[in-house]
């Protein structure tokens, strides 16, 4: 047997990994709502007074947590919850660190081992781990968690139990769990970072597809205490396998809008956020040297998503013209205040390191060029009508453009984009809706153009499979995955299917897929983003090698 190759990882976390999965993000996060827990969102908040006498140390986070995000605390469910909560309460076998693009063991003890035929992956479990109710964590919990996806396919968002992937999950010797595969699947370790392990002794008594899990019990660095209209209250887990956090009370204050949250950060009422920030207020926020903004590519990509089934948008020439009419660099500079990574036209985030084709971002083939966009449309036979809108064969390039309400940065970016589209003879009618409505429109296909984020699983294969035909559906039906654009291409499907079973060839295959996505422009990539605003006024020892407001970091911060 030989060890799998992961990225570099910090030694102390080989001994004490902790639970943080982005929410992002993930197909779970993407399917969840793609609701913007980043630049903007909508919400209001109230300060929670907490005594810090008697050795109590309270750390105040802030985020947008709407009522519809507080209906359940079940990690299996993709909607009705505020997913960052799971990062603090639960653990996965591994944690994908988006700052460095590496896997860090959590409930796993070490990297795991592949069999010689690469159809069996064995994971040794960390010993001495307890659930928050004192029950011991065992291999049975891992096996139950994964088999629940098989028993309830509606929960298997990643299709781990498809014919070419998992065959069985069973207990092995010496405190191990063995994952048996039907075929070679080199991405498996990354997927093991995408599923929180739940306690069998609680979930086996419930239907995991409907269980609300109002009092979540995990193995993470923080325990759930309660939730109210103002905040979610957590407490440090004194028995945490990584060592008891110095923070005894983690208070996640609920806000209705990003400007109010950002003002609270400026005033020192909160010390950080998992990502929410009013970008126009960033310069003012950073005037105080105690306020910081951690930035990394992340697993969330923001884009102009085009419904490839709609008349006009089903023409690759029109989509290409739209791509050329969007100045991605200016969007980042003026909309995101420079605090984002200019997107890869081939979609794959730079969080995946060398697998992302960075040359596409600077290629003149995809650079902002209004003149070239107009010329493309004219050469394809489009002619402007009396209103200056291109038409061809009775199809007018006039579309409804949806974007999030009460989102200052997103609204600014949308206005910039629709103005550029007007300059190439494409008419848009702007409509603002809530983030959940935006995601619902995208998933159902009841839209022309949507400006939204797509958060992927921590695996390059899963990220690019956003564009696989198996992950879409006809307009009017909810997609099986995140292929909201209704993009279908046999060549992309073939390359992705080949890459999923060919570890040695996948880097080259991924480059081909990215180039074809860039050329056919099913969406217009704007930027990828991972960010965490935080303050050092009251706390230090943040771990900047991971997201600073992750459980890994907050389990280590100390009060000044």
Buried (B, 14 or more C-beta within 10 A) or exposed (E): EEEBEBEEBBEEBEEBBBBBBBBBBBBBBBBBBBBBBBBBBBBBBBBBEBEEEEEEBBBBBBBBBBEBBBBBBBBBBBBBBBBBBBBBBBBBBBBBBBBBBBBBBBBBBBBBBBBEEBBBBBBBBBEEBBBBEEBEBBBBBBBBBBBBBBEBEEBBBBBBBBEBBBBBBBBBEEBBBBBBBBEBBBBBBBBBBBBBBBBBBBBEEEEBBEBBBEEBBBBBBBBBEEBEEBBBBBBBBEBBBBBEBBBBBBBBBBBBBBBBBBBBBBEBBBBBBBBBBBBBBBEEBBEBEEBBBBBBBBBBBBBBBBBBBBBBBBBBBBBBBBBBBBBBBBBBBBBBBBBBBBBBBBBBBBBBBEBBBEEBBEBEBBBBBBEBBBBBBBEBEBEBEEEEBBBBEEBBBBBBBBBBBBBBBBBBBBEBBBEBBBEBBBBBEBBBBBBBBBBBBBBBBEBBBBBBBBBBBBBBBBBBBBBBBBBBBEBEEEBBBBBBBBBBBEEBBEBBBEBBBEBEEBEEBBBBBBBBBBBBBBBBBBBBBBBBBBBBEBBEEBBEBBBBBBBBBBBBBEBE
